[in-house]
Amino acid sequence: MDEFTETRHIGLGENLGGALKGTLFGFVLLIIAVVIMAWNERSAVVTAGSLKRMAAQTTVLQTPQPGPETEGKAVLLSGSLHPLKQVKDPLFGVAPKEALVLARRVSMYQWHEKESRTTQKELGGGTTETVTYTYYRDWSETPIDSAAFRHPEGHANPPFPYRSQRFESGAVLGGFVMGSQVLARLTPQTPVHPLPAPSGTAEGIKAGEDFYYLGQNPAAPAVGDVKITFAYAPAGLYTVVGAQRGDALVPFADEGERTWLFVRKGAHGKEEIFQDALAQNRLMTWVFRGVGFGVMFLGFMLILGPLTAVADILPPLGSAVGGMTALAAALLTLVLGGTVTLMAWVGARPLLVGGVLMILGGWWLYKRVKKRAAPPSRTAGPPPRRQ
């Protein structure tokens, strides 16, 4: 592991200039946050409605055979899904039996760059910034461009000799043919074990039980060493939900808004699949709400940034102002974000909101009419005085 440290002084003028640029970007983030919130609420309603409509239209086939009565309609079928022919990696000759999808995963021992920054405030509004670049070696399936490193010298990564790749050959379930759209939803997770000896086209490869290795010693890897593993999705019992098109199953299009194709390992009922999809939709709705609020908070922090930059002339004062601006940004986010989310929620559900308003209006009108129709109450006078 190598480390390089760089230190530079940033004056008050540069800090203020950066804070003012951040203010402009903060307003852009506010617009982005509003768009995310509005889109998210509409998307949640559209997705839930689409799933419910598809669930109502889905026909559960007792036998997985296509028929003219279900042509173009949503169908659910369960049964044994098996490949049309054996799936094989042509380069290494790996061909597990009864594999629906085979994945070759190539990783290389490479240099990685990690950047960390620390800032020390100074009297007068300036700062001292220390940047540390740490270089370490580890396995990665993604090529890392060492030319983009701050200190590329001595940290060069060679190109990958092989690439990760998926292989498939189509599959059948009963009388239905499952193409790449169905198989793309399968995740190869079963390791190929043991691996066969690599074919002659793969030169210099050492074969182990669980991986192929290109290098000297797997126990002491060097930069540029390559490890290749294989995993597959096995044939077996699957449940698939989609639209019938001839003898194929394709994504179901709901009124042009959404397309759906579900593939689950094992036997699953219609209600279970769609309830899971609706639960996932609710989860993603809350995730994007959190993203919207987070982007909005960051926008307000950037907008209020110049206040902290000016107050940093006296570092203790700057810290106090920074805390207050963070609190102000949080309050503004709650108010504006809550208002935008509520308006978007209402706008995405006009029928529901209209129905609730009609019920409340009818109840209020009923109470008013009942109050006016009630006879006036008589108030007893004082008892007569004795003579």
C-alpha positions in Angstrom: 0.0 0.0 0.0 1.3 3.4 -1.0 0.2 6.9 0.3 0.8 10.4 -1.1 -0.3 13.5 0.8 -0.8 17.0 -0.8 -1.6 20.1 1.2 -2.7 23.5 -0.1 -3.9 26.8 1.4 -7.3 28.2 0.3 -7.9 31.9 1.0 -11.1 33.6 2.0 -11.8 34.9 -1.5 -11.6 31.4 -3.0 -13.8 30.0 -0.2 -16.4 32.7 -0.8 -16.3 32.1 -4.6 -16.8 28.4 -4.1 -19.7 29.0 -1.7 -21.4 31.4 -4.2 -21.0 28.8 -7.0 -22.5 26.2 -4.6 -25.5 28.5 -4.1 -26.3 28.4 -7.8 -25.9 24.6 -7.8 -28.1 24.5 -4.7 -31.1 26.0 -6.6 -30.6 23.4 -9.3 -30.7 20.7 -6.7 -34.0 22.1 -5.3 -35.5 21.9 -8.8 -34.2 18.3 -9.1 -35.7 17.4 -5.7 -39.1 18.7 -6.6 -39.1 16.8 -9.9 -38.1 13.6 -8.1 -40.8 14.0 -5.5 -43.5 14.8 -8.1 -42.4 11.9 -10.4 -42.2 9.5 -7.5 -45.7 10.0 -6.3 -47.2 9.7 -9.8 -45.0 6.6 -10.5 -46.2 4.9 -7.3 -49.8 5.3 -8.2 -49.3 4.3 -11.9 -47.3 1.3 -10.9 -49.7 0.1 -8.2 -52.7 0.5 -10.6 -50.9 -1.3 -13.4 -50.0 -4.2 -11.1 -53.6 -4.5 -9.8 -55.0 -4.4 -13.4 -52.6 -7.1 -14.5 -53.5 -9.2 -11.5 -57.2 -9.0 -12.3 -56.5 -10.0 -15.9 -54.0 -12.8 -15.3 -55.2 -16.4 -16.1 -53.6 -19.2 -14.1 -53.0 -22.1 -16.5 -53.4 -25.5 -14.9 -51.2 -27.0 -17.7 -48.5 -24.9 -19.3 -49.8 -25.1 -22.8 -50.6 -22.1 -25.1 -54.2 -21.7 -26.4 -56.1 -19.3 -28.6 -58.3 -18.2 -25.7 -55.3 -16.7 -23.9 -53.5 -15.2 -26.9 -52.2 -11.7 -26.0 -53.4 -12.0 -22.4 -51.6 -12.2 -19.1 -51.0 -15.8 -18.0 -49.3 -17.5 -15.0 -47.7 -20.9 -15.5 -45.6 -23.2 -13.3 -43.6 -26.2 -14.3 -40.2 -27.6 -15.2 -38.1 -25.1 -17.1 -35.2 -26.7 -19.0 -32.8 -25.5 -21.7 -33.4 -26.1 -25.4 -29.8 -27.3 -25.7 -26.7 -27.4 -23.5 -25.3 -24.0 -22.6 -21.5 -23.8 -23.1 -18.7 -21.2 -22.8 -17.0 -21.7 -26.2 -13.7 -20.2 -25.0 -13.1 -22.4 -21.9 -15.4 -25.3 -22.7 -17.4 -25.1 -19.5 -20.8 -26.6 -20.0 -22.7 -27.6 -16.8 -25.6 -30.0 -17.3 -29.2 -28.6 -17.2 -28.0 -25.0 -17.0 -30.5 -22.3 -18.2 -27.9 -19.5 -18.0 -24.1 -19.7 -17.6 -22.1 -16.7 -16.3 -18.3 -16.3 -16.7 -17.0 -13.9 -14.1 -13.5 -12.5 -14.7 -11.7 -10.5 -12.0 -8.2 -9.0 -12.1 -5.8 -8.2 -9.2 -5.5 -4.4 -9.7 -4.3 -1.2 -8.2 -7.1 0.9 -6.5 -7.0 4.6 -5.6 -8.7 5.9 -2.5 -8.9 9.7 -2.0 -9.6 11.3 1.4 -9.8 15.0 2.3 -9.5 16.9 5.6 -10.0 20.6 6.0 -8.6 22.8 8.8 -10.2 26.2 9.3 -7.9 29.2 9.9 -8.3 32.6 11.4 -9.4 35.1 8.7 -11.6 32.7 6.7 -8.9 30.6 5.0 -8.6 26.9 5.1 -5.8 24.3 4.8 -6.9 21.3 2.7 -5.0 18.0 3.0 -5.6 15.3 0.4 -4.3 11.8 0.9 -4.2 9.4 -2.0 -3.9 5.7 -0.9 -3.1 3.0 -3.4 -3.8 -0.6 -2.6 -4.2 -3.9 -4.5 -7.3 -6.0 -4.6 -9.5 -8.1 -6.9 -12.1 -6.4 -9.1 -14.3 -7.5 -12.0 -14.4 -3.9 -13.3 -11.4 -2.6 -15.3 -9.7 0.3 -13.4 -8.1 3.0 -15.5 -4.8 3.7 -13.8 -4.1 6.5 -16.2 -6.7 8.5 -14.3 -4.9 8.1 -11.0 -3.4 11.2 -9.3 -0.1 9.3 -9.1 -0.1 6.7 -11.9 3.6 6.0 -11.7 4.2 2.6 -10.3 0.5 1.8 -10.2 -0.3 0.7 -13.8 -3.1 -1.8 -14.4 -2.8 -4.0 -17.5 -5.9 -4.6 -19.7 -8.1 -7.5 -19.2 -7.3 -10.6 -21.3 -10.8 -11.9 -21.0 -14.2 -10.4 -20.2 -17.2 -11.4 -18.1 -20.0 -12.8 -20.2 -23.4 -14.6 -20.0 -24.4 -17.6 -22.2 -27.9 -19.0 -22.8 -29.6 -21.0 -25.5 -33.3 -20.5 -24.8 -35.6 -22.7 -22.7 -39.0 -24.4 -22.7 -41.7 -24.7 -20.0 -44.4 -27.1 -21.1 -45.5 -25.9 -24.5 -44.0 -22.4 -24.1 -40.7 -21.2 -25.4 -38.8 -18.9 -23.1 -36.5 -16.5 -24.9 -33.8 -14.0 -23.7 -36.4 -11.7 -22.1 -37.3 -14.4 -19.6 -33.8 -15.8 -19.1 -32.4 -12.3 -18.5 -34.4 -12.3 -15.2 -32.4 -15.3 -13.9 -29.4 -14.7 -11.7 -26.7 -17.4 -12.0 -25.7 -18.2 -8.4 -24.8 -21.9 -8.4 -21.1 -22.3 -8.7 -19.7 -24.7 -11.3 -17.8 -27.3 -9.3 -15.5 -28.9 -10.1 -14.4 -27.1 -13.2 -13.2 -29.2 -16.2 -9.7 -28.7 -17.6 -9.8 -25.5 -19.8 -10.0 -26.0 -23.6 -6.9 -25.5 -25.8 -7.9 -22.0 -26.8 -7.3 -20.8 -23.2 -3.5 -20.7 -23.1 -1.5 -20.3 -19.8 -4.6 -21.0 -17.7 -4.1 -23.0 -14.5 -7.2 -25.0 -13.5 -8.4 -25.3 -9.9 -11.5 -26.9 -8.5 -13.5 -23.6 -8.3 -11.7 -21.2 -10.6 -9.2 -20.8 -13.4 -6.1 -18.7 -12.8 -3.8 -16.8 -15.0 -0.7 -15.9 -13.1 2.1 -17.5 -11.0 0.6 -18.2 -7.6 -3.0 -17.8 -6.5 -1.9 -17.7 -2.8 0.3 -14.6 -3.5 -1.3 -12.7 -6.4 0.5 -10.1 -8.4 -1.0 -7.1 -10.3 -2.4 -8.4 -13.6 -3.2 -11.9 -12.3 -6.7 -13.0 -13.5 -9.2 -15.3 -11.7 -12.1 -16.7 -13.6 -15.1 -18.3 -12.0 -18.4 -19.7 -13.4 -21.9 -19.9 -12.0 -25.2 -21.0 -13.5 -29.0 -20.9 -13.0 -30.1 -24.5 -12.9 -33.2 -26.0 -14.6 -36.1 -26.9 -12.4 -39.4 -25.7 -11.2 -40.2 -22.1 -12.0 -43.2 -19.8 -12.1 -43.5 -17.3 -14.9 -46.0 -14.5 -15.4 -46.3 -12.6 -18.7 -48.2 -12.2 -21.9 -48.8 -15.1 -24.3 -47.6 -14.4 -27.8 -48.0 -17.5 -29.9 -46.0 -20.2 -28.1 -43.7 -17.6 -26.4 -44.1 -15.6 -23.1 -43.2 -11.9 -23.4 -43.6 -8.9 -21.1 -47.2 -7.9 -20.6 -47.9 -4.3 -21.6 -50.6 -2.5 -19.5 -52.2 0.3 -21.4 -48.8 1.6 -22.5 -47.8 2.6 -19.0 -45.8 -0.3 -17.7 -44.6 -3.7 -18.9 -44.3 -6.7 -16.6 -42.6 -10.1 -16.7 -42.1 -12.1 -13.5 -39.9 -15.1 -13.1 -39.7 -16.9 -9.8 -37.9 -20.1 -8.8 -40.3 -22.7 -7.4 -44.1 -22.7 -7.4 -45.9 -19.5 -6.5 -49.5 -18.4 -6.6 -50.8 -15.3 -8.4 -51.7 -13.5 -5.2 -48.2 -14.0 -3.7 -46.4 -12.7 -6.8 -48.5 -9.6 -7.1 -48.5 -8.8 -3.4 -44.7 -9.1 -3.5 -44.6 -6.7 -6.4 -46.9 -4.2 -4.7 -44.8 -4.4 -1.5 -41.7 -3.7 -3.6 -43.4 -0.7 -5.2 -44.2 0.7 -1.7 -40.6 0.2 -0.6 -39.2 2.0 -3.7 -41.7 4.8 -3.1 -40.3 5.5 0.3 -36.7 5.1 -1.0 -37.3 7.8 -3.6 -39.0 10.0 -1.0 -35.9 9.8 1.0 -33.8 10.6 -2.0 -35.9 13.6 -2.8 -35.6 14.9 0.8 -31.9 14.3 0.8 -31.3 16.2 -2.4 -33.4 19.1 -1.2 -31.5 19.2 2.1 -28.2 19.3 0.3 -29.6 22.1 -2.0 -30.5 24.2 1.0 -27.1 23.6 2.6 -25.4 24.9 -0.5 -27.7 27.9 -0.7 -26.9 28.8 2.9 -23.2 28.0 2.4 -22.0 31.7 2.0 -23.2 32.5 5.5 -20.9 29.8 6.9 -18.0 30.9 4.6 -18.3 34.5 5.9 -18.6 33.4 9.5 -15.5 31.3 9.1 -13.4 34.4 9.5 -13.6 33.4 13.1 -13.5 29.6 13.1 -15.6 29.1 16.3 -18.2 31.4 14.9 -18.2 29.6 11.6 -18.8 26.3 13.4 -21.7 27.7 15.3 -23.2 29.3 12.1 -22.6 26.0 10.3 -24.7 24.2 12.9 -27.5 26.8 12.6 -27.5 26.6 8.8 -27.8 22.8 9.0 -30.8 23.2 11.3 -32.3 25.8 9.1 -31.8 23.6 6.0 -33.4 20.7 7.8 -36.5 22.8 8.8 -36.8 24.2 5.3 -36.5 20.7 3.8 -39.3 19.4 6.1 -41.6 22.3 5.2 -41.0 22.6 1.5 -40.4 18.8 1.0 -43.5 18.0 3.0 -45.6 20.5 1.0 -44.3 19.3 -2.3 -44.8 15.6 -1.4 -48.4 16.3 -0.1 -49.3 18.2 -3.3 -47.8 15.5 -5.5 -49.6 12.8 -3.5 -52.9 14.6 -3.8 -52.3 15.4 -7.5 -51.6 11.7 -8.2 -54.8 10.5 -6.4 -57.5 12.9 -7.6 -60.3 10.4 -7.3 -59.4 9.3 -3.8 -59.0 12.9 -2.6 -62.2 14.0 -4.3 -64.1 11.1 -2.7 -62.8 12.0 0.8 -63.7 15.7 0.3 -67.2 14.8 -0.8 -67.7 12.6 2.3 -66.4 15.3 4.5 -68.5 18.0 2.8 -71.6 15.8 3.0 -71.0 15.2 6.7 -70.6 19.0 7.3 -73.7 19.8 5.4 -75.7 17.1 7.3 -74.6 18.6 10.6 -75.6 22.1 9.5 -79.0 21.1 8.3 -79.6 19.1 11.4 -78.7 22.0 13.6 -81.0 24.4 11.8 -83.9 21.9 11.9 -83.6 21.4 15.7 -86.3 23.3 17.7 -85.0 26.2 19.8 -84.4 25.2 23.4 -86.6 26.8 26.1 -84.9 28.4 29.0 -86.8 28.2 32.3 -87.4 31.5 34.0 -86.8 32.3 37.6 -89.2 30.9 40.2 -92.0 33.3 41.4 -91.2 35.3 44.4 -93.2 34.6 47.6 -95.4 37.5 48.9 
